[in-house]
Amino acid sequence: MEITSKNIAEIAHRMLGFCNDRNIRKTEDILHHSEITYRMPDYDKQFIEFTRRPSNNSTIAHVFSYIWKGEGIILEARLNFSLDYTAMILKSRDFIPGYLTFAVDNNSTPIRNKNITNASYDIFIKELKELKICN
């Protein structure tokens, strides 16, 4: 399947809804939220995962991933509060302003990232809102 900027916009919209539905509205909510895997009820084989994963320099990143079985992680936000950065990673055949290609997946879909020197809920939400209108 080709992943387009339209898919990214729809996924960003779903991730915003996920945060809103779970009352994740500020940085403290991310820090105190437990790990979740949420299957998207209207989208077969798609789910949102919120986890804590090891990161650089023995720190922890708070990671929001939109996963599409068969395609892998389509959109991911990694917030590292210890090192104060946010990394946004996505797959799309379309160019997304501000994102640089650093790899390709097994389907030759470019994997792109954007690194932001700051980690906060507001930045994460701002990035999702920008992606929501990228198509």
C-alpha positions in Angstrom: 0.0 0.0 0.0 1.2 3.5 -0.7 1.1 5.8 2.3 0.4 9.3 1.3 0.2 12.7 3.0 -3.6 12.2 3.1 -3.1 9.0 5.2 -0.7 10.9 7.5 -3.3 13.7 8.0 -6.0 11.1 8.9 -3.7 9.3 11.3 -2.6 12.6 13.0 -6.4 13.4 13.4 -6.9 10.0 15.1 -3.9 10.5 17.4 -5.2 13.9 18.5 -8.6 12.2 19.2 -6.8 9.5 21.2 -5.1 12.1 23.4 -8.3 14.0 23.9 -10.4 10.9 24.7 -7.9 9.8 27.4 -7.5 13.3 28.9 -3.9 13.6 27.9 -3.8 17.4 27.8 -0.5 18.4 29.3 3.1 17.2 29.8 2.3 15.9 33.3 -0.4 13.7 31.8 2.2 12.0 29.6 4.6 11.5 32.5 2.0 9.8 34.6 0.1 7.8 32.0 0.4 4.1 32.0 1.3 2.1 28.8 -1.7 1.6 26.4 -2.4 -0.3 23.2 -5.6 0.9 21.7 -7.0 -0.9 18.6 -8.8 1.4 16.2 -12.4 0.1 16.2 -13.2 1.3 12.6 -9.8 0.5 11.1 -8.9 -3.2 10.8 -5.3 -4.0 11.8 -4.5 -0.4 13.0 -3.8 0.7 16.6 -2.2 3.3 18.7 0.4 2.4 21.3 1.8 4.6 24.1 4.9 3.2 25.7 8.1 4.1 27.5 11.2 2.9 25.7 14.9 3.2 26.3 16.5 6.2 24.6 19.8 7.9 24.2 22.3 8.2 27.2 20.3 5.7 29.3 17.2 7.9 29.4 13.6 7.0 28.7 11.4 8.3 25.8 7.7 8.5 26.0 6.5 7.1 22.6 3.2 7.5 20.8 3.1 5.1 17.8 0.4 4.6 15.1 0.9 1.0 13.9 -0.7 -0.5 10.8 -0.1 -4.3 10.7 1.6 -5.2 7.5 2.9 -1.6 7.1 4.6 -1.1 10.4 4.8 2.1 12.4 3.3 4.9 10.2 3.6 7.8 12.6 5.6 8.1 15.8 6.4 10.8 18.3 9.2 10.2 20.8 9.3 12.7 23.6 12.5 12.6 25.7 12.1 15.0 28.7 15.5 14.2 30.2 17.3 15.3 27.0 14.6 17.8 26.1 13.8 16.8 22.5 10.9 15.6 20.4 11.4 13.3 17.4 8.6 12.9 14.9 9.0 10.0 12.5 6.6 9.0 9.7 6.3 7.0 6.5 5.0 8.7 3.4 5.7 8.6 -0.3 4.8 12.3 -0.4 7.1 15.1 0.8 6.1 16.5 4.2 7.5 20.0 4.9 10.1 20.0 7.6 10.7 16.2 7.4 13.9 14.7 6.1 14.1 11.2 4.5 16.6 9.0 6.4 15.6 5.5 5.2 13.1 3.5 3.2 11.0 0.6 4.3 10.7 -2.8 2.6 8.0 -1.4 0.3 10.3 1.5 -0.8 8.3 4.0 1.2 10.5 6.8 2.5 10.8 7.1 6.3 11.1 10.7 7.3 11.9 12.5 10.6 11.8 15.9 12.2 13.8 16.6 15.4 12.7 19.4 17.7 14.9 20.8 20.4 12.3 20.8 23.2 10.0 18.1 24.7 6.5 19.1 25.7 2.9 18.1 25.2 2.3 21.4 23.4 5.0 20.7 20.8 3.7 17.2 20.3 0.1 18.4 19.7 1.3 21.3 17.5 3.1 18.8 15.3 0.1 16.6 15.0 -2.1 19.5 14.1 0.4 20.6 11.4 0.4 17.0 10.0 -3.5 17.0 10.1 -3.5 19.7 7.4 -0.5 18.5 5.4 -2.4 16.9 2.5 
